[in-house]
């Protein structure tokens, strides 16, 4: 009887095993990641909350005794509902009930909620509630910052302050006073600052790397950076990249990028290329053209260029030239009448603008106007007299020979 009872118990045990398979894993839905954009809201602002759900189970194993077999079956939990409870402080505009269904083993789904902050400021915790069929539901609070300062990990903040310098012309040497300060909450050590020019028109004159042993919070250092520019450098704002590396108080190496801004402005340099008159010899009473070619030997364009003369003769005394590019010249033409003779010294005034401002330059020139020249008429008379005398002599000689 006792043997029969034991046999019966063993049989019921195996029947229970066969009727209820043993699983090696369990279906588990968890929240693996959340984020909010923007991370700080003002009252009444809207934001997006991103949530990632994952099924952490991989598979379950069912074992039978007769015959000995193993059966692998995927566990797919069924999500019945997704709901973000904003409570009174946070209003959920969209996203609730956006998903229902199964999540396969190891798979993830991403959910997005559109929220709106209320009128109160503070840290609020809308709660994500995920209903899972036949399992425990997920409840996960998500912090939302509405205009509240939250203490963050203390770290350095390397700031560069460039002292404004004088106007830089292409070809000039450039001397920059650079203030380096730590405006963070912890010390920065082993600070290396390296200039990395990306163009050949501006380069470091001497060293291009600077080293600072350490900067405590609020501490600063002054660096003197010497650069040189090419004469062909384009007039514009040139940015010289700075690569900054330092070690934080926690031993972490940080690399940041900054830059030095250099405003290069071209400067015009007008001069006199040539002066000529047409005709080249001027006598009293002649009409003539005076052409003065103005050249630009500078590094920038001369704009709105004009020329004025104070010759005491009749005619035009002003000429508009316009733009003269660097390395070029242009004519200033004056139409005049030599109403008087003499050797005249006169002033030429050139006005112009360039990238650095408005300018004018004066030049002293000379012009000679001769009296009326009767030499040609006298010479003609003499030629006529000589010719007449010669012809008369020949005539008288022929008569005598007859």
NORRAGI-V686876 format. One record per backbone hydrogen bond with DSSP energy under -0.5 kcal/mol. NH is the residue of the N-H (numbers start at 0). CO is the residue of the C=O. If there is no record, write none. Layout:
((NH & CO) (NH & CO))
This chain:
((4 & 0) (5 & 1) (6 & 2) (7 & 3) (8 & 4) (9 & 5) (10 & 6) (11 & 7) (12 & 8) (13 & 9) (14 & 10) (15 & 11) (16 & 12) (17 & 13) (18 & 14) (19 & 15) (22 & 20) (29 & 27) (29 & 53) (31 & 29) (31 & 51) (32 & 51) (34 & 49) (36 & 47) (40 & 144) (43 & 117) (44 & 41) (46 & 114) (47 & 36) (48 & 112) (49 & 34) (50 & 110) (51 & 32) (52 & 108) (53 & 29) (54 & 106) (55 & 27) (55 & 53) (59 & 72) (61 & 70) (63 & 68) (68 & 63) (68 & 66) (70 & 61) (72 & 59) (72 & 70) (75 & 73) (76 & 74) (76 & 102) (78 & 76) (78 & 100) (79 & 77) (79 & 130) (80 & 130) (82 & 128) (84 & 82) (84 & 126) (85 & 83) (89 & 85) (90 & 115) (91 & 89) (92 & 90) (92 & 113) (93 & 113) (96 & 81) (97 & 94) (100 & 78) (102 & 76) (105 & 54) (105 & 56) (106 & 103) (108 & 52) (110 & 50) (112 & 48) (113 & 93) (114 & 46) (114 & 112) (115 & 90) (116 & 44) (117 & 88) (121 & 145) (123 & 121) (123 & 143) (125 & 141) (126 & 84) (127 & 139) (128 & 82) (129 & 137) (130 & 80) (130 & 128) (131 & 129) (132 & 77) (134 & 131) (137 & 129) (139 & 127) (141 & 125) (143 & 123) (144 & 38) (145 & 121) (145 & 143) (146 & 40) (146 & 144) (158 & 156) (158 & 180) (160 & 178) (162 & 160) (162 & 176) (167 & 262) (168 & 166) (170 & 229) (171 & 168) (173 & 226) (175 & 173) (175 & 224) (177 & 175) (177 & 222) (178 & 160) (178 & 176) (179 & 177) (179 & 220) (180 & 158) (180 & 178) (181 & 218) (182 & 156) (182 & 180) (184 & 154) (187 & 214) (188 & 246) (189 & 212) (190 & 211) (191 & 189) (191 & 244) (192 & 209) (193 & 191) (193 & 242) (194 & 207) (195 & 240) (201 & 198) (202 & 227) (204 & 225) (205 & 225) (209 & 192) (211 & 190) (214 & 187) (217 & 181) (218 & 215) (220 & 179) (222 & 177) (222 & 220) (224 & 175) (224 & 222) (225 & 223) (226 & 173) (226 & 224) (227 & 202) (228 & 171) (229 & 200) (232 & 229) (235 & 233) (235 & 263) (237 & 235) (237 & 261) (239 & 237) (239 & 259) (240 & 195) (240 & 238) (241 & 257) (242 & 193) (243 & 241) (243 & 255) (244 & 191) (245 & 253) (246 & 188) (247 & 251) (250 & 247) (253 & 245) (255 & 243) (257 & 241) (259 & 239) (261 & 237) (263 & 235) (263 & 261) (264 & 167) (264 & 262) (270 & 294) (272 & 270) (272 & 292) (273 & 292) (275 & 290) (277 & 288) (281 & 279) (283 & 369) (284 & 337) (285 & 282) (287 & 335) (288 & 277) (289 & 333) (290 & 275) (290 & 288) (291 & 289) (291 & 331) (292 & 273) (292 & 290) (293 & 291) (293 & 329) (294 & 270) (294 & 292) (295 & 327) (296 & 268) (296 & 294) (298 & 266) (299 & 266) (301 & 323) (302 & 300) (302 & 352) (304 & 321) (305 & 350) (306 & 318) (307 & 348) (308 & 316) (309 & 346) (312 & 310) (313 & 336) (315 & 334) (318 & 306) (320 & 304) (320 & 318) (321 & 304) (323 & 301) (326 & 295) (327 & 324) (329 & 293) (331 & 291) (332 & 330) (333 & 289) (335 & 287) (335 & 333) (336 & 313) (337 & 285) (338 & 336) (341 & 368) (343 & 341) (343 & 366) (345 & 343) (345 & 364) (347 & 362) (348 & 307) (348 & 346) (349 & 360) (350 & 305) (350 & 348) (351 & 358) (352 & 302) (353 & 356) (354 & 265) (356 & 353) (358 & 351) (360 & 349) (362 & 347) (364 & 345) (364 & 362) (366 & 343) (368 & 341) (369 & 281) (373 & 371) (377 & 373) (378 & 374) (379 & 375) (380 & 376) (381 & 377) (382 & 378) (383 & 379) (384 & 380) (385 & 381) (386 & 382) (387 & 383) (388 & 384) (389 & 385) (390 & 386) (391 & 387) (392 & 388) (393 & 389) (394 & 390) (395 & 391) (396 & 392) (397 & 393) (398 & 394) (399 & 395) (400 & 396) (401 & 397))
